Amino acid sequence: MQADERATLEGWLDFYRATLLGKCDGLTDDQLRTAAVPPSPLTLLGLVQHAAEVERNWFRRVLLGEDVPQIYGPAAQATGQDGGFDLADDATLAAARATWDDEVARSRTATAARGLDETSPFMGGQVTLRWVYSHMIAEYARHAGHADLLRERLDGATGA
């Protein structure tokens, strides 16, 4: 609670990453595929897939300027979303988690040698690593809240 700015940003991002995955602990793939808060089609498995897409987008496409494809298909590009919410018939948490783990590892590599004030081109301007960290913390925190509601509806579990 007395870390420098970078450690604080990275710590909060890791906390919310772990929180999202923790909402999936102990559930079956069928439960993870369940849209438990009608009329929303949102699922816990879709949130994990989306998190991998968001990691790829912000840390690889934006920060590094890599030209990498969508992980879970081009449908999201048409809607302007980062995607991942839609589930393939054979989607599993094990597969989504492996993909997410890989993207998080790549995110950590992408940020390791960069300063918080270093910029990358974004939408005709520039974006700092600090801004990307802040955005990602907000992204995960928002989806951790969604995950909490989904999990509560699935089996009554609440909390961190």
N, C-alpha and C positions, 0 to 999 in steps of 0.2 A: 504494500500500500504506500510505499515511499520510493517506488522505482522511477527511473527517468522516463521521459515521454515515449520513446520507442518501446521500451520494455512494457510500459503500461498499455500501449496500443496493441502490441503483439499478445500480451497477456489476456486482454479482453477478447480479442479475436479468437484465441485458442479456447477461452472459456466458453464462448458461444458455439464454437465448432463442436466442442465436447457435449454441450447441452443438447444440441440438435440430435447428435448420435445417441445420446443417453435416452432420449424419448423413444428410441426404437428397441432398446434392450428388452429381451424377454418376450418379444412378440413374434408370431409366425409371419411368414411371407404373406399369407392370406390376410392377416390383420393389417400388416403394413400397406397392403394394396387397397384397403377399405377406405372409401370416402365417408368418414364417420360424422361429418357435420353438414348435412344437407341444407341447402341445395348445392353447396360447393363440391366440386369434383376433387378437391385437394386431398392428397394422401401423404402419409409419412414417407413412404418409399419415393414418391414424387418429389418431396422436399429434399431428400438426400441427393437424388439425381440433379435437381435444380442447383443445389449447393455446389456440386462438381462443375456444372456449367458456369456458375457465377465465378468460381475460383479461376477457371480457364479464361473467362472473358476479361476480368479485371487485371489479373496478374500476368497473363500471357499475351492476350491480344492488345490490351491497352498499355500496360506497363512496359512490356518487352517489344511490342509491335509485331508479334508473331502472327502469321497467317495460318491459323489452325481451324479446322472445321468444328461444327457443333458436335457434341458427343452423342446426343440423343436424337439427331435428325434435324432436317432443315425446316420443319414446320414452324418452329419458334421464330425463325428469321422473318417470316411473313407477318407475324404479329408484333414484332419488335421486342419480344421477351427474350430472356436468356435461355428459356426452355428447360426441359427435363421433367416437367410436370406430368406429361403423358407417359403412360407405362406400356411397354411392349408386353405381349402375352407371357413371355418367359422371363420377365424382369424379376430379380431377386435382390434382397439386401446384400448378400455376399458379393454379387457382381457390382452393385452400386457403390458399396463400401470400398471395394478394391479400386474402382475408378476415382472415387472421391479421395482416397488416401494418396493416389498417384498425383492428382491435381494439387492437393495441399502440399505435398513434398515439392512439387515444381514451383508452387507459390513461394515457399520458404527459400528455395534456391534463387528465385527471381528477385527477392527482396534483400537477401543477405548482404550484398555489397553496396546497396543503394542508400543514400541519405534520405531523410524524410522530406527535404526540400527539392530533391531532384524531380524533374518533370518529364512527362511523356506527352506526345500530341493526343488530344482528345477533342472531338467535335469542333474543330476549327480553332481550338485554344490549347491550353496546357493544363495538365493535372499533376499534382504532387503525389508522392507516395503517401504522405500524411493524409491527404484527402481520400486516397484509395483505401487505406486502413480504416479511416472513419466511416466511409461508405460501407465497407464490408462488415464492420461491427454492427452497424444499423441493419444491414441486410440479414445477418444471422440472428440478431435479437428479435427482429420482426417475425422471422420464420420460426424461431424457438417458441414464441407465443402461439403461433398457429399450431405447432407440434404439440404444445401442452394441451390445447383444446382437443385436438384429435385423439391424443393418448387418453385423456380423461373420458372421452366418449367411448373409446374402445374397451377399457378395462377399469376405469375409475382412478387410475394412478395420476397423481398431480405432484407438482413441486419440481425441484431442480433435477 
